[in-house]
Structure formats: C-alpha cells, structure tokens
Amino acid sequence: MGATGKIALNISVVLLALIAGFYQIYLKHVLAITGVYPARIIEPLANTDCKTVPELQACEKIILHQPTGVIYLACSTPSSRAHWIPAANQLNATGASNKDYVATYDPATSHITRLATPDFNNGRGLSLHGMDVVPSESNPKELFIYLVNHRTPIGDKPAQEVGANSVIEVFKAQLGGASMEHVKTVSDPIIVTPNDVLGSADGKSFYFTNDHAARVGLSRHLEILGHKGSSIGYCHIDEGCKYALDKTHSSNGITSAPNGTIYVSDSIFGGVTALERQTDNTLVVAESISTERVVDGISFDANGQLWGATTPQGLTAWKHVANPKLLSPSSVHRISINTGVNAFYGEKYKVEKTFEDDGTLISGITTAAYDSQRKKLFLHGIASPQLAVCNI
C-alpha cells in the first residue's frame, strides 16, 4: 500500500471512529428516547374509561384549578396548527390563526366557556402555545392568566426568514367568569422562542422557557446533536427580563412544585430537571430525573406528584403536527418520590407509565393534568382534534 493509500485508510479509520462515537454518545440515546430504534410498541393503558370533548381542539396546554375541578385550556384549530407552530419550524404566516382562545371546561357539568377578551385591542390577536393560570395572592377568586402568544411578524420579510414575533400576554379573570381583562403584553429581546410559562401570584412576574436560541436558522437543528441552545428566562413587568438559566437543552414545559422547586422538561433527550430559585430570581440545577421518552408539558397534582405528557414515537409526532389528520400515539408518565426498596440504592424517584394510547383517543399529546381528588386525567395535544378525560 502506497503513502496515499495509507493516508486514506487512516482518515477512514478516524471517520469511522468519530461516527461510532457520535452514535454511542448521542444518536443511540435519541433513537431510543424517541422510539425510533428499537421501534417502540404501543401498549394501551388506562384508555378505556374515557370521555372525549371534540368541541375543544388543538389545545397545547391544560391547567387544572384544583378547588373547583375546572380546567383552563389554550386552544386553536388543527388546520391553523398545520401552518403555524414556531416551535416546530412551521412558519406559514398566511395560515396562522390570530383568533386562538382560552377556554374553561367543567367535567362535572360538561360546560365549556370561551373567555372573551373585550379590551384586547392590539389588532394582532392571539396565537397560543404555553399557558399558566394562577390565583391571586390577595384574592383567590381572581386569576392571573399568562399566555405565550406567537404573533406573526410585522414588516416585509416573511416569517421563514425572521420567525415569529412572540410575546407573553398577561390577563386577569374572575373565577367562574366568561371574560378576561388584558393587563400587559411583555415583549423583550430575552423572549426569543417562548414555549411555556410559569406565572406568579402577584400578576407581575413569570418564568418562561425558550425552546431554541434563535427563531430561525441552522442552530435550531443542533439540539439533536446535544447543543445546549435553549434557556429559561425571568421577567418582571416593572423591572424587565433576564436569563434565569442559560445554555439548557431543549427546554420545553415548566412548572413548580408545592415547595417552590421549579421543574423543566427536555423535549428531545427526555427527562426533567429540578431547579432551585435564587434570591436574584436566577435558577441553579438541583438534580435531573431520567425518563424513558420525550417529555413535553408537565404539571403537579395535589399530592405532589409530577405528571408528564410523553411521546412514544417521536417521528410520528413530528408528522402529526404538520398533518394533524395523521394519528400520533400518546402516553403519560408520573414521577414521584420512590418509597420502595430501590430507594436505598439511590433511586430517589419512581417513574411510571400511567397512560398510553395509539392516537385514536388522544393524538400528539403535549399536555396532561391530573385531578388527584376527583381521579380524572385530562389530556390534549397541540394539534389534537379533541380533549380526552379519563377516570384513573
């Protein structure tokens, strides 16, 4: 073998080693988490004693008001979602809805109320994603509603070039009311690609997740390689916004435990990260909890257990948001403190699959909320054609 052949051989060996390393470090894990390889088999679980509500479609987020058992939902239509989901790089602004809405659903009476916004006159409407609903610290019958609003861009450049002009909207509502009063539109350079929001009881401050570092561009696709391009921001209406924790990986859902610990989900590598709030409102990582699949929206029940909307088949879920008519399997996992024998061997948390469906009942799940008092699990997805309510 000549010198040229030896050089080519050495380069080939190095390339093969790099490819093998990439597969072992990143790709193997991603394929397993997303259910691509080995191919994940759907095992129906707890999906028979359920009710569907087709009047409520494409609701990306559900928030349970525990005292009443009423849920709040951030909704759109499957057809508009097929065009406009900035988190999924769907940026056809001509098909975007600006008439999304917040609804309430009372499972005791099956009554649905779409909350009117009579004083919301910015002319750009609502295109909803994440949401939080928080009772006021001074009056529990008054609610603050925080919404991720993916507005279409202003100007001559198309959304495919500049991305969405996303903001956080703050509204105020009365418990049991039929409307909500606009408080503030929060726009800031830190609010780049907001996905979900965690509001405060004072109506003035909130945390939110940026699911990417940029609205458009190649860097958005590097998360699958392990690039930490997402972040968590903090805003105060009177003081502005800042990064609470930068360089996170694929941060998506955000929620808070009864003790104040903040939890954030990873929508590519899976898992949930626990974060401790500092006196300056920044966050530090306390611990990470592994899950067997991708996690989207997360929420706590009244018993302090964490519920995550999980995705059994990641590629199918991506196809579903582009074409909502395609079914995408859904699952839910519950994370609780491990009280079993394994706790003595360092397994602090117990991660259990509590629900799974092939997509017929609930397709492309992005949110799950459990009413532990009434034993009801509420399920929806960003492009799903119906709300599902299951007795568990």
C-alpha positions as CSV (number, residue, x, y, z in Angstrom):
1,M,0.0,0.0,0.0
2,G,1.4,3.4,-1.0
3,A,1.6,6.5,1.1
4,T,-1.6,7.9,-0.4
5,G,-3.4,4.7,0.4
6,K,-2.2,4.7,4.0
7,I,-3.4,8.3,4.5
8,A,-6.8,7.4,3.0
9,L,-7.0,4.4,5.3
10,N,-6.1,6.4,8.4
11,I,-8.7,9.1,7.5
12,S,-11.3,6.4,7.0
13,V,-10.5,4.8,10.4
14,V,-10.7,8.2,12.1
15,L,-14.0,9.0,10.4
16,L,-15.4,5.6,11.4
17,A,-14.3,6.2,15.0
18,L,-16.0,9.6,15.0
19,I,-19.2,8.2,13.6
20,A,-19.2,5.3,16.1
21,G,-18.6,7.8,18.9
22,F,-21.4,10.1,17.7
23,Y,-23.7,7.1,17.6
24,Q,-22.8,5.9,21.1
25,I,-22.8,9.3,22.8
26,Y,-25.8,11.0,21.1
27,L,-27.7,9.2,18.3
28,K,-28.3,5.9,20.1
29,H,-29.9,7.7,23.0
30,V,-32.0,9.9,20.8
31,L,-33.2,7.0,18.7
32,A,-34.2,5.1,21.9
33,I,-35.9,8.0,23.6
34,T,-37.9,8.9,20.5
35,G,-38.9,5.3,20.0
36,V,-37.3,5.0,16.6
37,Y,-34.8,2.2,17.3
38,P,-35.6,-0.1,18.7
39,A,-39.1,0.6,17.4
40,R,-41.4,1.2,20.4
41,I,-44.5,-0.9,20.5
42,I,-47.6,0.8,21.8
43,E,-49.2,-0.8,24.8
44,P,-52.6,0.6,25.5
45,L,-53.0,1.6,29.2
46,A,-55.9,3.3,31.1
47,N,-57.5,4.5,27.8
48,T,-60.9,2.7,28.0
49,D,-62.8,4.6,30.7
50,C,-62.5,8.0,29.0
51,K,-64.7,10.8,27.6
52,T,-63.9,12.9,24.6
53,V,-64.8,16.6,24.0
54,P,-64.5,17.4,20.3
55,E,-65.6,21.0,20.8
56,L,-62.2,21.7,22.3
57,Q,-59.5,21.3,19.6
58,A,-55.7,21.9,19.3
59,C,-55.2,22.9,23.0
60,E,-51.5,22.9,23.6
61,K,-51.8,23.4,27.4
62,I,-54.1,22.5,30.2
63,I,-54.1,24.0,33.7
64,L,-56.3,22.5,36.5
65,H,-58.0,24.7,39.0
66,Q,-57.9,22.2,41.8
67,P,-60.5,23.7,44.2
68,T,-63.3,23.6,41.6
69,G,-62.0,20.8,39.3
70,V,-62.4,23.1,36.3
71,I,-59.6,23.1,33.7
72,Y,-58.3,26.0,31.6
73,L,-57.1,25.3,28.1
74,A,-55.1,27.3,25.5
75,C,-56.7,26.3,22.2
76,S,-56.6,26.9,18.4
77,T,-57.7,24.7,15.4
78,P,-55.8,21.7,13.9
79,S,-55.9,23.4,10.5
80,S,-54.1,26.5,11.7
81,R,-51.6,24.4,13.7
82,A,-50.6,22.7,10.5
83,H,-49.3,26.1,9.2
84,W,-48.2,27.9,12.3
85,I,-46.2,26.2,15.1
86,P,-43.0,28.2,15.5
87,A,-41.5,25.6,17.9
88,A,-41.7,23.0,15.1
89,N,-40.4,25.4,12.4
90,Q,-43.9,25.7,10.8
91,L,-43.9,29.3,9.8
92,N,-46.6,29.8,7.2
93,A,-47.9,33.1,8.5
94,T,-50.7,33.2,5.9
95,G,-52.3,30.1,7.6
96,A,-51.7,31.3,11.1
97,S,-54.7,31.8,13.4
98,N,-54.9,35.0,15.4
99,K,-58.2,34.0,16.9
100,D,-57.0,31.4,19.4
101,Y,-58.7,31.4,22.7
102,V,-58.6,30.4,26.4
103,A,-61.5,28.1,27.4
104,T,-62.7,26.5,30.6
105,Y,-64.2,23.1,30.9
106,D,-66.1,21.8,33.9
107,P,-66.1,18.0,33.9
108,A,-69.0,17.9,36.4
109,T,-71.4,19.6,34.0
110,S,-69.5,19.3,30.7
111,H,-70.0,23.1,30.3
112,I,-67.5,24.9,28.1
113,T,-66.8,28.7,28.2
114,R,-64.6,30.5,25.8
115,L,-63.2,33.5,27.7
116,A,-63.9,36.7,25.8
117,T,-61.2,39.4,25.5
118,P,-63.2,42.6,25.0
119,D,-60.3,45.0,25.8
120,F,-57.6,43.2,23.9
121,N,-57.3,45.7,21.1
122,N,-53.7,45.4,19.8
123,G,-55.1,44.2,16.4
124,R,-52.7,41.2,16.3
125,G,-54.9,38.7,18.1
126,L,-53.8,35.5,19.9
127,S,-51.9,32.6,18.6
128,L,-51.4,30.4,21.7
129,H,-48.9,27.9,23.0
130,G,-47.9,27.6,26.6
131,M,-50.1,28.9,29.5
132,D,-50.3,29.3,33.2
133,V,-53.3,30.2,35.4
134,V,-52.5,31.4,39.0
135,P,-54.9,32.5,41.7
136,S,-54.1,36.0,43.0
137,E,-52.2,36.1,46.3
138,S,-54.6,38.7,47.6
139,N,-57.9,37.2,46.3
140,P,-58.3,33.5,45.4
141,K,-61.3,34.3,43.2
142,E,-59.1,36.5,41.0
143,L,-56.9,34.6,38.5
144,F,-53.9,35.7,36.5
145,I,-53.6,34.1,33.1
146,Y,-50.2,34.0,31.4
147,L,-50.1,33.2,27.7
148,V,-47.3,32.5,25.2
149,N,-48.6,34.4,22.1
150,H,-46.8,33.6,18.8
151,R,-47.6,36.7,16.8
152,T,-46.8,36.8,13.1
153,P,-44.0,39.2,12.2
154,I,-44.5,42.8,11.2
155,G,-42.7,44.0,8.1
156,D,-41.9,42.9,4.6
157,K,-39.7,39.9,5.5
158,P,-41.5,36.5,5.6
159,A,-41.7,34.5,8.8
160,Q,-39.5,31.9,7.3
161,E,-36.7,34.5,7.4
162,V,-37.3,36.2,10.7
163,G,-39.5,33.8,12.7
164,A,-42.4,34.6,15.0
165,N,-42.8,37.8,16.9
166,S,-43.5,36.0,20.2
167,V,-44.5,37.7,23.4
168,I,-46.0,36.8,26.8
169,E,-49.5,38.2,27.4
170,V,-50.8,38.7,31.0
171,F,-54.6,38.7,31.6
172,K,-56.8,38.9,34.7
173,A,-60.0,37.0,35.1
174,Q,-62.6,36.2,37.8
175,L,-63.2,32.6,38.8
176,G,-66.3,31.4,37.0
177,G,-66.3,34.4,34.7
178,A,-66.7,34.5,31.0
179,S,-64.1,37.0,30.0
180,M,-60.5,38.1,30.8
181,E,-59.1,41.6,31.2
182,H,-55.8,42.3,29.4
183,V,-53.1,43.5,31.8
184,K,-49.8,43.6,29.8
185,T,-48.1,42.5,26.6
186,V,-44.5,41.7,27.6
187,S,-42.0,41.9,24.7
188,D,-38.3,41.7,25.3
189,P,-35.1,40.5,23.4
190,I,-34.8,37.7,26.0
191,I,-38.2,36.4,24.9
192,V,-36.9,34.7,21.8
193,T,-38.7,31.4,21.3
194,P,-41.0,31.0,24.3
195,N,-42.6,27.6,24.7
196,D,-44.2,27.5,28.2
197,V,-44.7,29.9,31.1
198,L,-44.8,29.8,34.9
199,G,-46.6,32.7,36.4
200,S,-46.6,34.3,39.8
201,A,-49.5,35.1,42.2
202,D,-48.8,38.8,42.0
203,G,-49.6,39.1,38.4
204,K,-46.3,40.8,37.6
205,S,-43.6,38.2,37.2
206,F,-43.0,34.9,35.5
207,Y,-40.5,32.4,34.2
208,F,-40.6,31.0,30.7
209,T,-38.7,28.5,28.5
210,N,-37.1,29.4,25.2
211,D,-37.1,26.2,23.3
212,H,-34.3,27.4,21.0
213,A,-31.6,30.1,20.9
214,A,-32.8,31.6,17.6
215,R,-36.2,32.0,15.9
216,V,-34.9,30.6,12.6
217,G,-31.7,29.1,11.2
218,L,-29.4,26.1,11.3
219,S,-28.6,26.4,15.0
220,R,-32.2,25.4,15.8
221,H,-31.4,21.9,14.5
222,L,-28.3,21.3,16.5
223,E,-30.2,20.4,19.7
224,I,-30.4,16.8,18.4
225,L,-26.6,16.7,18.5
226,G,-26.6,17.8,22.1
227,H,-26.2,21.5,21.6
228,K,-27.5,23.5,24.5
229,G,-29.2,26.3,22.8
230,S,-32.4,26.8,24.9
231,S,-32.8,28.8,28.0
232,I,-35.1,29.8,30.9
233,G,-36.0,33.5,31.3
234,Y,-37.4,35.6,34.1
235,C,-39.5,38.7,33.6
236,H,-41.0,41.3,35.9
237,I,-43.5,43.7,34.4
238,D,-41.9,46.7,36.2
239,E,-38.2,45.6,36.0
240,G,-37.7,43.9,32.7
241,C,-36.4,40.4,31.7
242,K,-33.2,38.5,32.1
243,Y,-31.9,35.0,31.7
244,A,-32.5,32.9,34.8
245,L,-30.6,29.9,33.3
246,D,-28.8,29.9,30.0
247,K,-27.5,27.1,27.8
248,T,-30.1,24.5,28.7
249,H,-31.0,21.6,26.4
250,S,-34.4,21.7,24.6
251,S,-36.2,23.2,27.5
252,N,-40.0,22.9,27.0
253,G,-42.6,22.5,29.8
254,I,-42.2,24.3,33.1
255,T,-44.0,24.0,36.4
256,S,-43.5,24.5,40.1
257,A,-43.8,22.1,43.0
258,P,-45.6,23.0,46.2
259,N,-42.3,23.7,47.9
260,G,-41.3,26.2,45.2
261,T,-38.8,24.0,43.3
262,I,-39.1,24.6,39.5
263,Y,-39.1,21.7,37.0
264,V,-38.4,21.9,33.3
265,S,-38.8,19.1,30.7
266,D,-36.5,18.2,27.8
267,S,-38.4,17.6,24.6
268,I,-35.5,15.8,22.7
269,F,-33.4,13.9,25.2
270,G,-36.2,13.3,27.6
271,G,-36.0,13.8,31.4
272,V,-37.0,16.5,33.8
273,T,-34.6,18.9,35.6
274,A,-35.2,20.3,39.1
275,L,-34.1,23.9,39.6
276,E,-33.7,26.0,42.7
277,R,-34.7,29.6,42.7
278,Q,-32.1,32.1,44.0
279,T,-32.6,35.4,45.7
280,D,-32.0,37.3,42.4
281,N,-34.5,35.0,40.6
282,T,-31.9,33.1,38.7
283,L,-32.0,29.3,38.8
284,V,-29.5,26.6,39.5
285,V,-29.7,23.0,38.7
286,A,-30.5,20.8,41.7
287,E,-30.9,17.4,40.1
288,S,-32.0,15.6,36.9
289,I,-34.6,12.9,36.6
290,S,-34.3,10.4,33.7
291,T,-37.4,9.3,31.8
292,E,-37.7,6.6,29.1
293,R,-39.1,9.0,26.4
294,V,-39.5,12.6,25.3
295,V,-41.4,14.9,27.8
296,D,-43.5,17.9,26.8
297,G,-45.9,19.6,29.2
298,I,-45.5,18.9,32.9
299,S,-47.7,19.6,35.9
300,F,-48.1,18.7,39.6
301,D,-51.2,17.2,41.2
302,A,-52.5,18.0,44.7
303,N,-50.5,15.1,46.1
304,G,-47.2,16.5,44.9
305,Q,-46.7,14.0,42.1
306,L,-45.3,15.2,38.8
307,W,-47.2,14.3,35.6
308,G,-45.6,14.5,32.1
309,A,-47.1,14.3,28.7
310,T,-44.8,11.9,26.9
311,T,-44.3,10.9,23.3
312,P,-43.9,7.2,22.4
313,Q,-43.0,7.8,18.8
314,G,-41.1,11.0,18.1
315,L,-41.0,10.9,14.3
316,T,-44.8,10.2,14.1
317,A,-45.4,13.2,16.4
318,W,-43.5,15.5,14.1
319,K,-45.5,14.2,11.1
320,H,-48.7,14.7,13.1
321,V,-48.1,18.4,13.8
322,A,-47.6,19.0,10.1
323,N,-50.6,17.0,9.2
324,P,-53.0,16.7,12.2
325,K,-55.1,14.0,10.4
326,L,-52.2,11.6,10.9
327,L,-52.6,9.8,14.3
328,S,-49.7,10.1,16.8
329,P,-49.6,7.8,19.8
330,S,-49.6,9.4,23.2
331,S,-48.6,8.5,26.7
332,V,-48.3,9.9,30.2
333,H,-45.7,9.3,32.9
334,R,-46.0,10.0,36.7
335,I,-42.9,10.9,38.7
336,S,-43.0,10.5,42.4
337,I,-40.7,10.0,45.4
338,N,-39.5,6.4,45.4
339,T,-40.6,4.7,48.7
340,G,-39.7,1.2,47.5
341,V,-36.6,-0.9,48.2
342,N,-34.7,0.7,45.3
343,A,-34.7,4.0,47.2
344,F,-31.9,2.5,49.4
345,Y,-29.8,2.1,46.3
346,G,-30.0,5.7,45.1
347,E,-33.2,5.6,43.0
348,K,-34.8,8.7,44.5
349,Y,-37.7,8.9,42.0
350,K,-40.1,6.4,40.7
351,V,-41.1,7.0,37.0
352,E,-44.3,5.1,36.0
353,K,-46.2,5.0,32.8
354,T,-49.8,5.7,33.7
355,F,-51.5,6.0,30.3
356,E,-50.9,5.1,26.7
357,D,-53.0,5.3,23.5
358,D,-52.3,4.7,19.8
359,G,-53.6,8.1,18.9
360,T,-57.2,7.3,18.4
361,L,-58.3,8.8,21.7
362,I,-55.7,11.5,22.1
363,S,-53.2,12.2,19.2
364,G,-49.9,14.1,19.6
365,I,-50.2,14.8,23.3
366,T,-48.5,17.9,24.6
367,T,-50.2,18.4,28.0
368,A,-51.6,16.3,30.8
369,A,-53.1,17.4,34.1
370,Y,-54.3,15.0,36.9
371,D,-57.0,15.8,39.4
372,S,-56.0,13.6,42.3
373,Q,-59.1,14.5,44.3
374,R,-61.6,13.5,41.6
375,K,-59.3,10.9,40.0
376,K,-59.5,12.4,36.5
377,L,-56.7,12.7,33.9
378,F,-57.1,15.5,31.3
379,L,-55.2,15.1,28.0
380,H,-54.7,17.2,24.9
381,G,-52.3,18.0,22.1
382,I,-51.2,21.0,20.2
383,A,-52.9,19.7,17.0
384,S,-55.2,17.1,18.5
385,P,-58.9,17.1,17.4
386,Q,-60.3,16.6,20.9
387,L,-59.9,16.8,24.7
388,A,-59.8,13.5,26.4
389,V,-60.9,13.0,30.1
390,C,-60.1,9.6,31.6
391,N,-61.0,8.2,35.0
392,I,-57.9,6.8,36.6
